[in-house]
Amino acid sequence: MLLGSQLRRLRESRGITREAAGYSIRASESKISRMELGRVSFKTRDVEDLLTLYGITDEAERAALVGLAREANVAGWWHSYSDVLPSWFPTYVGLEGAASLIRAYEVQFVHGLLQTEAYAHAVVSRGMKDASAADIDRRVALRLERQKYLVSENAPDVHIVLDEAALRRPYGDREVMRGQLQHLIEISERPNIRLQVMPFSFGGHAGESGAFTILSFPESDLSDVVYLEQLTSALYLDKREDVAQYENALRELQQDSPGPDASRDLLRGLLQLS
């Protein structure tokens, strides 16, 4: 996905059609389209030929992009869970693992990176009604594995705004919800995590379009990606104008929500009421 986006931007900036790009690597226009969407593996020779076509002569820049091609062809740890994941989700897990900054707004439930095991089990069970207990357990295990990013050596910064609805909508029994609220209070103390709660009392706000995640990467030449999950698929937006609108919405949500300390107080209040 990252490499595909880069190749597409380079091609468009040079005014080169997909057909011409395909011809340069002895492939079809649809092959270029699939490459740019990250839906096929990358041959090093093809990437090198495209970079030459696009006028990329700097050795360091070429090496970085060819390196992305090699990384893209190596299956990540999450691929062992592909049997219990929707087809579009492994791409997200890979992007999330490469991100240095994860920003998100959630309204239906607590963000997956902040869920307790019991809460995650309740959420997954609700979403996979016909799945076996073993498949549900594997999906939960993947979610817990993703959470290791938060305490790793190169842990990303995580800025999340949770709508109060996500905290009041019960998943599991009373103890599950109490455990989840307590976990949020504790994990929000971590230096790399900024957690805010958008309270009901504020009324209408900038998150009217629903949940979204913005992923940013340590490489300065890689664009941010907005992830929008749907019922049967997902959208990955990386055009500057699209990303900017979601960044503006999240900025408004952060400005209009109580800060992290006040949000922790709100969580403590909900915990006392639960």
C-alpha positions as a printed Julia matrix, in Angstrom:
274×3 Matrix{Float64}:
   0.0     0.0     0.0
   2.76    2.48    0.93
   4.86    1.69   -2.12
   1.83    1.64   -4.4
   0.81    5.11   -3.25
   4.33    6.39   -3.87
   4.45    4.92   -7.36
   1.07    6.39   -8.22
   2.09    9.87   -7.04
   5.33    9.71   -9.02
   3.51    8.59  -12.17
   0.82   11.26  -11.88
   3.34   14.02  -11.15
   5.13   13.16  -14.42
   1.89   13.04  -16.39
   2.45    9.4   -17.37
  -0.6     7.21  -18.05
  -1.08    3.77  -16.52
  -0.97    2.36  -20.04
   2.46    3.88  -20.7
   3.73    2.72  -17.32
   2.47   -0.79  -18.02
   4.17   -0.83  -21.41
   7.5     0.06  -19.78
   7.41   -3.07  -17.62
   5.81   -5.35  -20.24
   2.5    -5.4   -18.35
  -1.08   -4.22  -18.71
  -2.69   -1.01  -17.49
  -4.66   -3.08  -14.96
  -1.41   -4.5   -13.55
  -0.21   -0.94  -12.82
  -3.55   -0.2   -11.18
  -3.26   -3.28   -8.97
   0.33   -2.39   -8.07
  -0.67    1.13   -7.07
  -3.47   -0.24   -4.9
  -1.1    -2.7    -3.22
  -3.03   -5.71   -4.45
  -0.17   -7.59   -6.12
   3.36   -8.46   -5.14
   6.17   -6.28   -6.44
   9.01   -7.5    -8.63
  12.19   -5.57   -7.91
  12.94   -5.26  -11.63
   9.47   -3.76  -12.3
   9.9    -1.17   -9.54
  13.37   -0.24  -10.79
  12.08    0.15  -14.36
   9.19    2.33  -13.22
  11.5     4.53  -11.17
  13.68    5.0   -14.24
  10.61    5.91  -16.31
   9.56    8.41  -13.64
  12.98   10.04  -13.66
  14.06    8.94  -10.18
  17.86    8.85  -10.45
  18.93    9.58   -6.87
  20.42    6.31   -5.56
  19.23    6.81   -1.98
  15.65    7.47   -3.08
  15.7     4.5    -5.44
  17.13    2.24   -2.73
  14.43    3.3    -0.25
  11.62    2.53   -2.68
  13.12   -0.77   -3.81
  13.49   -1.63   -0.11
   9.77   -0.99    0.34
   9.13   -3.44   -2.5
  11.12   -6.16   -0.76
   9.36   -5.49    2.54
   5.96   -5.58    0.84
   6.68   -9.09   -0.42
   7.51  -10.43    3.05
   4.44  -11.7     4.85
   3.95  -10.0     8.22
   3.19  -11.87   11.45
  -0.51  -11.03   11.05
  -0.85  -13.12    7.9
  -1.07  -16.22   10.06
  -4.47  -14.85   11.15
  -5.73  -14.3     7.59
  -8.23  -17.15    7.92
 -10.25  -15.17   10.5
  -9.79  -11.68    9.04
 -11.81   -9.88    6.38
  -9.8    -9.55    3.17
  -9.17   -5.82    3.55
  -7.89   -5.85    7.14
  -4.36   -7.33    6.83
  -3.38   -4.23    4.84
  -4.5    -2.05    7.74
  -2.57   -4.1    10.31
   0.58   -3.73    8.23
   0.14    0.03    7.92
  -0.64    0.37   11.62
   2.54   -1.5    12.51
   4.61    0.85   10.32
   3.02    4.06   11.64
   4.78    6.48   13.97
   1.56    8.38   14.75
  -1.93    6.89   15.0
  -4.85    9.32   15.31
  -8.44    8.14   15.53
 -12.03    8.92   16.42
 -14.31    6.11   17.61
 -18.02    6.21   18.35
 -19.36    2.64   18.44
 -16.8     1.02   20.72
 -13.39    1.53   22.28
 -10.55    1.58   19.73
  -9.04   -1.87   19.21
  -5.6    -0.8    20.47
  -7.14    0.15   23.83
  -9.48   -2.8    24.4
  -9.11   -5.28   27.24
  -9.19   -8.97   26.35
 -12.65   -9.44   27.88
 -14.09   -6.4    26.11
 -12.48   -7.43   22.81
 -13.99  -10.89   23.18
 -17.44   -9.35   23.66
 -17.02   -7.07   20.63
 -15.7    -9.83   18.36
 -18.4   -12.28   19.49
 -21.06   -9.7    18.61
 -19.52   -9.07   15.19
 -18.88  -12.74   14.31
 -22.13  -14.36   15.38
 -21.68  -17.49   13.29
 -17.97  -18.0    14.02
 -16.6   -20.84   16.1
 -15.21  -20.17   19.57
 -11.73  -20.95   18.24
 -12.03  -18.37   15.43
 -13.26  -15.74   17.88
 -10.33  -16.47   20.18
  -7.89  -16.08   17.25
  -9.37  -12.72   16.26
  -9.05  -11.53   19.86
  -5.47  -12.83   19.98
  -4.63  -10.74   16.9
  -6.07   -7.64   18.59
  -3.95   -8.23   21.68
  -0.88   -8.81   19.5
  -1.45   -5.44   17.82
  -1.49   -3.78   21.23
   2.16   -4.75   21.75
   2.99   -1.84   19.42
   2.04    0.52   22.23
   4.81   -0.67   24.55
   7.47   -1.56   21.97
  10.83    0.16   21.68
   9.61    2.24   18.74
   6.09    2.7    20.05
   3.94    5.08   18.0
   2.28    8.15   19.44
  -1.42    7.44   19.72
  -4.03   10.22   19.87
  -7.58    8.92   20.21
 -10.89   10.67   20.75
 -13.62    8.37   22.06
 -17.22    9.46   21.85
 -18.97    9.05   25.2
 -21.34    6.67   23.39
 -18.49    4.17   23.04
 -18.07    4.17   26.82
 -21.75    3.86   27.69
 -22.65    1.18   25.16
 -22.22   -2.11   27.06
 -20.24   -4.96   25.54
 -20.15   -7.89   27.93
 -21.4    -7.69   31.5
 -20.89   -5.03   34.16
 -17.48   -6.35   35.19
 -16.26   -6.32   31.58
 -17.22   -2.66   31.22
 -15.7    -1.73   34.58
 -12.47   -3.46   33.61
 -12.43   -1.61   30.29
 -12.94    1.79   31.93
 -10.19    1.09   34.46
  -7.86    0.03   31.66
  -8.5     3.26   29.77
  -7.7     5.3    32.89
  -4.43    3.44   33.37
  -3.24    3.26   29.76
  -4.01    6.95   29.18
  -1.21    7.73   31.64
   1.36    6.37   29.2
   3.49    9.15   27.69
   2.82    8.08   24.1
  -0.97    7.91   24.49
  -3.27   10.93   24.39
  -6.86    9.93   25.14
  -9.79   12.32   25.08
 -13.52   11.78   25.53
 -16.09   13.73   23.51
 -18.96   14.11   26.03
 -22.67   13.95   25.2
 -23.02   17.37   26.76
 -21.12   19.0    23.89
 -23.85   18.17   21.38
 -23.1    17.98   17.66
 -19.45   17.89   16.65
 -16.97   17.35   13.8
 -17.17   13.54   13.99
 -20.55   13.46   12.27
 -19.34   11.18    9.46
 -18.41    8.38   11.89
 -15.24    6.62   12.99
 -11.93    7.04   11.17
  -8.19    6.49   11.69
  -5.29    8.55   10.33
  -1.91    6.84   10.06
   1.34    8.82    9.71
   4.74    7.3     8.96
   8.32    8.13    9.98
   9.46    8.49    6.37
   8.85   12.13    5.47
   8.07   11.33    1.84
   5.24    8.91    2.69
   1.8    10.49    2.8
  -0.65    9.99    5.63
  -3.38    7.39    5.11
  -6.99    7.64    6.29
  -8.64    4.3     7.05
 -12.44    4.03    6.88
 -13.96    0.67    7.71
 -17.26   -0.32    6.12
 -19.54   -3.33    6.49
 -18.1    -5.31    3.57
 -14.88   -3.46    2.72
 -12.62   -0.58    3.73
 -11.33    2.61    2.14
  -7.72    3.78    2.25
  -7.47    7.48    1.37
  -4.09    9.1     0.79
  -4.83   12.06   -1.49
  -3.71   15.22    0.25
  -7.09   16.95   -0.01
  -8.92   13.95    1.47
  -6.47   13.51    4.34
  -6.61   17.24    5.12
 -10.38   17.12    5.68
 -10.07   14.28    8.17
  -7.15   16.0     9.91
  -9.29   19.12   10.27
 -12.18   17.08   11.69
  -9.9    15.38   14.22
  -8.31   18.7    15.17
 -11.78   20.1    15.89
 -12.69   17.01   17.91
  -9.51   17.41   19.98
 -10.13   21.11   20.53
 -13.78   20.62   21.5
 -13.21   17.62   23.8
 -11.91   17.95   27.38
  -8.13   17.49   27.59
  -6.53   14.21   28.7
  -6.67   15.03   32.43
 -10.3    16.13   32.34
 -11.14   13.12   30.17
  -9.59   10.83   32.79
 -11.83   12.47   35.38
 -14.81   11.76   33.11
 -13.71    8.12   32.87
 -13.43    7.91   36.66
 -16.95    9.3    36.96
 -18.3     6.68   34.56
 -16.44    3.98   36.5
 -18.11    5.06   39.74
 -21.51    4.94   38.06
 -20.97    1.51   36.5
